[in-house]
């Protein structure tokens, strides 16, 4: 049992090192050797945990996605009495990664997203994550509609639109096209339009 605990801790340290190196210089500069140095473990230990760099990156992106998902869940459970519409706004805001405290995480996420364009395994992992988020958004939209908010909406279509918007805002804030406040206003406007219903403005 102790060996298993040590192994999991080592994998977490490696994932943290991958993320730190990615945040500083993108995925191009991430090598097994550099990760070993940053994680303060031997190169052999890294290779025993992950057979290839791609396997290591998959684990790291899973760790980043897990942190984002955990924040979304925390926002949803922090106030059980909140409406589904309010919960959706909180969840979309967490996914967008536009706040200053999430800037490093946004840089890491976009680096992984760019790599996924040429890495089928990484792309497959991201598709699974996006599908789960879209499903969560759709469920909250359905719950809101059942309560009389946004009646007549197509939950799947609206969930796809909201997820794509939140994801796009991450990039636009990161490169400086939008400020954090402007991005939040865009997201709020989309939610307001959505809840106004199909016949709304």
N, C-alpha and C positions, 0 to 999 in steps of 0.2 A: 504493500500500500504506500509506504513513504516514497518509493521510487516513482510511482505513478503521480503522486502529488508534485514531486520535484520536476517531473517531465512536463506537466501542465504549466507549472510556474515558468519553466524555461521557455516554453512555446509562447507564453504571454510576453515574456521579456523580449523575445525575438520579434513578435508582432509590434511591440512598442518601438523597438529599434527601427523596424521597417518604416513605420509611420513617421518617426522623427526625421529619418533620412529623406523620405519622400517629401515631407513638408519643407525641408530645406532646399532640395535641389531636384525634385521630381523623381520618377521611377528610373530614369536613365542611369542615375548615379547609385542605384541600390545594387550592391553585389553581396554575395554570401560573406565574403571577407569583411567588408565594411560593416555589415550587420553584426558579425561576430565581435568586432571591435566595439561597436556602440553598445551591444548588449553585455559586454564584458564576459564573454564566454569563448571557448575555443571554436575554431572553424569546424573541427570534427564534430563538436556538439551540435552545431547548427545543421550539419549534414545528416546527423542521426535523427534529428527532428523532422527535417524536410529533405526529401531526395532531390528536389529541383527548386530553382528559383520560383517557377510558376506555382508550385505547391505552397511555397512560403508566402507568396503574394496572395493566394486564395485565402489562406488562413488570416492574413493581415486585414484584407478587405472585409472578411467576415467579422473581425473584431470591431472595425469602424462601423459597419452596418449595425452590429449588435448594440453599440453605444447609442446610436441614433434611435434605434427601436426602443431601447430601454427608456430614453427620455420621453418618447411619444407615449409609452405605456404609463410612465409616471405622471404625465400631464393628465391622462385619461382617468387615472385612479385617484389623483390628488383630491378631486372634487366629484364624488360619485353622483351628486345631485345635479351636476351641470347638464344642460340640454345637449342633444346629439349635435346640434348646429354649432354650439360653443366648443364642444369637444373636437369637432372637425377643424375648426379654425385653429385651435391649439396644435393639433397634430400636423396640419399643413405648415404652420409656422416653424415647427421643429424640423420638419423635412427640408424646408427651404434653406436652412443654414445661412441666414443673412445677418444674424446678430454678430457683433464684434467678437464675443467670446467663442464663437464657432468658426472664426476665420481660418485658423490652422486646419481644423477638421475639413473645411470646405476645400482647401488646397489639396489635401490628401485625397478626398473623394473624387475631385475632378481629375487628378493624376491617374487614379485607378480607372475612371471612366474612359479616359483617352486610351489607356493601355488595352481596355476591353475591346476596342475597335479592331485590334489585331490579335487578340487572344480569345479564341472560342470558349475555353473553359471559364475564363474570367467573365466573359459576356454572359455565359449561361448562369453563372452565380448571380450576376446583377439582375438578370431578367427575373430570377426567382424572387429576389428582394423587392423589385418593383411590383411584381404581381401580388405579393403579400400586402404591400402598402396600398395598392389600388383596391384590393379586396376590403381592407379596413375602411378606406374612404367611402367605398360604395355602401358598406354596411351602415356607416354613420348617416349617410344621405338617406338611405331607406328608413332608418329610425326617425330621422327628422321629418321626412314626408309623412310617416305614419302618425306623427304628432301634429300634423297640419302645417309644417313649415316646408315650403318648396314642393307642394303637391304637384304631381304631374311630371316631375323631373325623371330623366332616364339616369338612374344611379351609376351605371357602368360608364356611360358617356361622360357624365359630369366628373366622375372620379378620375378618368383618364385625363381630362382637361386640367383638373386641379393639380394632379401629380406632375404633368408636363410643365405647368406654369411654375410650380414650386421648384422643380429641378432646374429650369431655365433661370430663375431668379438667383440661384446659387452662383452661376457663372457670371451673370451681369453685375452682381455686387462685387464679386471677387476681382474682376478686371476694372472696376471703377466706373462702369457705365451708369449704374444706379447706386444711390446711397442706401444705407440700411432702411432709413425712413421711407424713401420712395418705393423700395421693394415691398415693404409692409403695406403701403397704401395700395399698390397694385394687387396684392393678395387680398386685402380687405374689400377692394372694389369687385373682384371676381366673386368673392363669397356673397357680397350684397346682391350682385346681379343674379347669382344662382338662386338665392333664397327668395328673390322677387318672383321666381317662377317663370315658366315658358313664355307667359304673356307680359312679363315685366320689362322694364327698360334694359 
